[in-house]
Amino acid sequence: MNSSDDVVLPSPSELGVISHIAAETVAVSSKVVAAGSSVVLIKDPQQPIQQPDGVIIMTSQPAGFAVAEPAGFSLVDDGDDLSNSDVPVYRALADRYTMPALGFRTTLTRSAQKRWMNGELEEALLLSIMSGLGRIADKMLLYAIIAETPAAFSIGAAAARGLRINDLRALVGTAGSGASFRADGQLVAAGISAELTDCITQTVVGDWSRAAVGLMEDITLVATRANSFEGSMSVTCFANCQALLPVTDSLLPFWTVS
C-alpha cells in the first residue's frame, strides 16, 4: 500500500499495486474551485465510537456543505412583537450511498512503457488523472447548476441577491455566449472576470463560494499487469463525486449569460 503522495506502477516482480490519491488534489485542476467553490471531503459513512461502558458502536455522521444567508432584521416599534423568520441557513447533504461512482481505465503497452525514463510515466499519468478528477468535479457542479434553470444574468439581479461584485466569477462554456476580452486582455462575460470550460455549452455567472463538490476521501488507483507475457499494464482509478448546492430556486446565486 502506498501513500497518497506516492502513486506508483508495479515493478517487474509485482503483479499489481494499489495507491491512494489525496482528494484535495482535485482542487489543483478544478475550474469551479478556482472560481471559489470548495471541495468537501466525505469520510467513510460508518465510524466506530466507543461508549462509556466500553461497547463499540458504528455510527453515521452527516456530511455536506452549508451556506449562511444574512439574517433578515426588521424595524420594531415599542410594544410590537417580532414575526418569526425561517432559519437563514441552507445545507446540502452528501449521500454516500448514492454518490455517482466514476472510473477511468487505460492500458499501457510494454513498448509505451519503454519509451519513458524511470518515474516519468508515473508522474505524467498521475497528472492526467488529477486533471480528469478536476474536470469531473466541474461537470458535477455545473450540471447541477444548469439543472436549476438559472435566470438571465444582470447586475441588478446580483445586487438584489445581496452579492458583492468581487465575489462573482463566470465560466464560459463551449458556445462562448457573452464572452469578450477587456482592453487589458482579461476574459470577461457580461463584464465579469471569466475562465473557459469545456464541460457545458452555457456561460454561468455566480458566487461560486456558495456551492461545493463532495468527494469521497478515498480515491483508489489500481495498477495491475494485464498480460505478463506481453508486459502490458492496466491502470484503473475510481472516485465518488457529488455536487453540493445548498441554495436553489429563487435564491440560486447563479445566472446564465446569452
C-alpha positions as CSV (number, residue, x, y, z in Angstrom):
1,M,0.0,0.0,0.0
2,N,1.3,3.4,-0.9
3,S,0.7,6.8,0.5
4,S,-1.4,9.5,-1.3
5,D,1.8,11.2,-2.4
6,D,3.5,8.0,-3.7
7,V,1.5,6.7,-6.6
8,V,3.5,4.1,-8.4
9,L,3.2,1.4,-11.0
10,P,4.2,-2.2,-10.2
11,S,7.8,-3.3,-10.6
12,P,8.6,-6.2,-12.9
13,S,8.4,-8.6,-9.9
14,E,4.9,-7.3,-8.8
15,L,1.6,-8.3,-10.2
16,G,-0.1,-5.2,-9.0
17,V,-0.1,-2.1,-6.8
18,I,-2.8,-0.2,-5.0
19,S,-2.2,3.5,-4.4
20,H,-4.4,6.3,-3.0
21,I,-4.7,9.8,-4.3
22,A,-5.4,12.6,-1.9
23,A,-8.9,14.1,-2.7
24,E,-7.5,17.6,-2.1
25,T,-5.5,17.3,-5.3
26,V,-8.8,17.8,-7.2
27,A,-8.6,21.5,-6.3
28,V,-5.5,21.9,-8.3
29,S,-7.2,21.4,-11.7
30,S,-10.8,22.2,-10.9
31,K,-12.1,25.4,-12.5
32,V,-15.1,25.7,-10.2
33,V,-12.7,25.5,-7.3
34,A,-10.5,28.2,-8.9
35,A,-13.7,30.3,-9.2
36,G,-14.4,30.0,-5.4
37,S,-16.1,26.6,-4.8
38,S,-14.9,24.2,-2.1
39,V,-14.1,20.6,-2.1
40,V,-15.8,18.8,0.8
41,L,-14.1,15.5,1.7
42,I,-16.6,12.8,2.6
43,K,-15.4,10.2,5.0
44,D,-16.5,6.6,5.4
45,P,-20.1,6.7,6.5
46,Q,-19.6,4.2,9.3
47,Q,-17.3,5.3,12.1
48,P,-16.7,3.2,15.3
49,I,-17.4,5.1,18.6
50,Q,-16.7,3.6,22.0
51,Q,-19.4,4.1,24.6
52,P,-18.8,4.8,28.3
53,D,-19.5,1.1,29.1
54,G,-16.8,0.0,26.6
55,V,-19.2,-1.1,23.9
56,I,-18.2,0.0,20.4
57,I,-21.0,1.0,18.0
58,M,-20.9,2.1,14.4
59,T,-22.4,5.5,13.7
60,S,-23.1,7.5,10.6
61,Q,-22.2,11.2,10.7
62,P,-23.9,13.5,8.2
63,A,-21.6,15.4,5.8
64,G,-22.3,18.2,3.5
65,F,-21.9,21.9,2.8
66,A,-23.8,24.8,4.4
67,V,-24.4,28.4,3.4
68,A,-25.5,31.1,6.0
69,E,-27.5,33.9,4.4
70,P,-27.8,37.2,6.2
71,A,-30.5,37.3,8.9
72,G,-33.4,39.5,7.9
73,F,-33.6,42.1,10.7
74,S,-36.7,44.4,10.7
75,L,-37.6,47.6,12.4
76,V,-39.6,47.0,15.6
77,D,-41.7,49.7,17.2
78,D,-42.1,49.8,21.0
79,G,-44.7,47.3,22.2
80,D,-44.7,45.4,18.9
81,D,-43.8,41.8,18.6
82,L,-41.4,40.2,16.0
83,S,-42.7,37.9,13.4
84,N,-40.9,34.6,13.2
85,S,-38.5,34.0,10.3
86,D,-37.2,30.9,8.7
87,V,-33.6,29.8,9.7
88,P,-31.4,31.5,7.1
89,V,-29.0,28.6,6.9
90,Y,-29.1,26.2,4.0
91,R,-27.3,22.8,3.8
92,A,-26.8,20.3,1.0
93,L,-26.0,16.8,2.4
94,A,-23.9,14.3,0.6
95,D,-25.5,10.9,0.1
96,R,-22.6,8.5,0.5
97,Y,-24.8,5.6,-0.7
98,T,-26.0,7.2,-4.0
99,M,-23.0,9.4,-4.9
100,P,-22.1,8.8,-8.5
101,A,-19.2,6.4,-9.0
102,L,-16.7,7.4,-11.6
103,G,-13.9,5.4,-13.2
104,F,-11.1,5.6,-15.6
105,R,-9.1,2.8,-17.1
106,T,-6.3,2.6,-19.6
107,T,-3.7,0.0,-20.7
108,L,0.0,0.8,-21.0
109,T,1.7,-1.4,-23.6
110,R,5.2,-2.6,-23.0
111,S,6.5,-0.5,-25.9
112,A,4.9,2.6,-24.4
113,Q,6.5,1.9,-21.0
114,K,9.9,1.5,-22.6
115,R,9.7,4.9,-24.2
116,W,9.7,6.6,-20.8
117,M,12.5,7.2,-18.4
118,N,12.1,5.8,-14.9
119,G,9.4,7.6,-12.9
120,E,8.3,9.9,-15.8
121,L,5.4,7.7,-16.9
122,E,4.0,7.5,-13.3
123,E,4.2,11.3,-12.9
124,A,2.6,12.1,-16.3
125,L,-0.2,9.6,-15.7
126,L,-0.9,10.9,-12.2
127,L,-1.1,14.5,-13.6
128,S,-3.5,13.3,-16.2
129,I,-5.7,11.5,-13.7
130,M,-5.7,14.5,-11.3
131,S,-6.7,16.8,-14.2
132,G,-9.5,14.3,-15.1
133,L,-10.8,14.3,-11.5
134,G,-10.9,18.1,-11.5
135,R,-12.9,18.1,-14.7
136,I,-15.4,15.6,-13.2
137,A,-15.8,17.9,-10.2
138,D,-16.5,20.8,-12.6
139,K,-19.1,18.7,-14.6
140,M,-20.9,17.6,-11.5
141,L,-21.4,21.1,-10.1
142,L,-22.1,22.8,-13.5
143,Y,-24.6,20.2,-14.5
144,A,-26.4,20.7,-11.1
145,I,-26.5,24.5,-11.6
146,I,-27.8,24.2,-15.2
147,A,-30.5,21.7,-13.9
148,E,-31.8,24.5,-11.7
149,T,-32.6,26.6,-14.9
150,P,-30.8,29.8,-13.8
151,A,-32.3,33.1,-14.9
152,A,-30.5,35.5,-17.2
153,F,-27.7,37.5,-15.5
154,S,-27.9,41.2,-14.8
155,I,-26.0,43.4,-12.4
156,G,-29.4,44.3,-10.8
157,A,-30.2,40.6,-10.2
158,A,-26.8,40.1,-8.4
159,A,-27.4,43.3,-6.4
160,A,-30.9,42.1,-5.4
161,R,-29.4,38.8,-4.3
162,G,-27.1,40.7,-1.9
163,L,-23.9,39.6,-3.6
164,R,-20.6,41.5,-3.9
165,I,-19.3,42.2,-7.3
166,N,-15.8,40.9,-6.4
167,D,-17.3,37.6,-5.4
168,L,-18.7,37.0,-8.9
169,R,-16.9,34.9,-11.5
170,A,-18.0,33.5,-14.9
171,L,-17.3,30.2,-16.5
172,V,-17.7,30.4,-20.3
173,G,-18.9,27.2,-22.0
174,T,-18.2,25.9,-25.5
175,A,-20.8,28.2,-27.1
176,G,-18.8,31.2,-25.9
177,S,-22.0,33.1,-25.0
178,G,-21.5,36.7,-23.8
179,A,-17.7,36.3,-23.7
180,S,-15.3,39.1,-24.8
181,F,-11.9,40.5,-23.8
182,R,-11.2,43.7,-22.0
183,A,-8.5,46.1,-23.2
184,D,-6.1,44.5,-20.7
185,G,-6.6,41.1,-22.1
186,Q,-8.8,39.7,-19.3
187,L,-11.6,37.4,-20.5
188,V,-15.0,38.6,-19.2
189,A,-18.6,37.6,-19.6
190,A,-21.2,40.4,-19.1
191,G,-18.3,42.4,-17.6
192,I,-17.5,39.6,-15.0
193,S,-14.0,38.1,-14.9
194,A,-14.2,34.7,-16.6
195,E,-12.5,31.4,-17.4
196,L,-13.2,28.8,-20.1
197,T,-14.8,25.4,-19.5
198,D,-15.5,22.5,-21.9
199,C,-18.0,20.9,-19.5
200,I,-21.1,22.8,-20.6
201,T,-22.2,24.9,-23.6
202,Q,-23.7,27.7,-21.5
203,T,-22.0,30.6,-19.7
204,V,-22.6,30.7,-16.0
205,V,-22.0,33.7,-13.7
206,G,-22.3,33.5,-9.9
207,D,-20.9,33.4,-6.4
208,W,-19.1,30.1,-6.5
209,S,-18.3,30.2,-2.8
210,R,-21.9,29.3,-2.2
211,A,-21.6,25.8,-3.8
212,A,-19.2,22.9,-3.3
213,V,-18.3,19.5,-4.6
214,G,-18.4,16.5,-2.3
215,L,-15.7,13.9,-2.9
216,M,-15.2,10.6,-1.1
217,E,-11.8,10.9,0.5
218,D,-10.6,7.5,-0.7
219,I,-9.6,7.8,-4.4
220,T,-8.1,4.5,-5.4
221,L,-5.6,3.9,-8.2
222,V,-5.1,0.2,-9.1
223,A,-2.2,-0.8,-11.5
224,T,-2.0,-4.5,-12.5
225,R,-0.1,-6.4,-15.0
226,A,-2.8,-7.2,-17.6
227,N,-0.6,-9.7,-19.6
228,S,2.6,-11.0,-18.0
229,F,3.8,-12.3,-21.4
230,E,3.3,-9.1,-23.4
231,G,4.3,-6.9,-20.4
232,S,1.2,-4.7,-20.7
233,M,-0.3,-3.0,-17.7
234,S,-3.9,-2.0,-16.7
235,V,-4.4,1.2,-14.7
236,T,-7.8,1.9,-13.1
237,C,-8.9,4.8,-11.0
238,F,-12.2,5.0,-9.0
239,A,-13.8,8.1,-7.3
240,N,-17.2,9.2,-6.0
241,C,-18.3,12.8,-6.5
242,Q,-21.5,14.8,-5.9
243,A,-22.5,18.4,-6.4
244,L,-23.5,20.3,-3.2
245,L,-25.8,23.2,-4.0
246,P,-27.5,24.3,-0.8
247,V,-29.3,27.4,-2.1
248,T,-31.7,26.8,-5.0
249,D,-34.8,28.2,-6.6
250,S,-35.3,32.0,-6.2
251,L,-32.2,32.3,-4.0
252,L,-29.9,30.5,-6.5
253,P,-26.7,32.6,-6.7
254,F,-26.0,31.7,-10.3
255,W,-27.2,33.0,-13.7
256,T,-26.6,32.4,-17.4
257,V,-25.3,34.8,-20.0
258,S,-26.5,34.8,-23.5
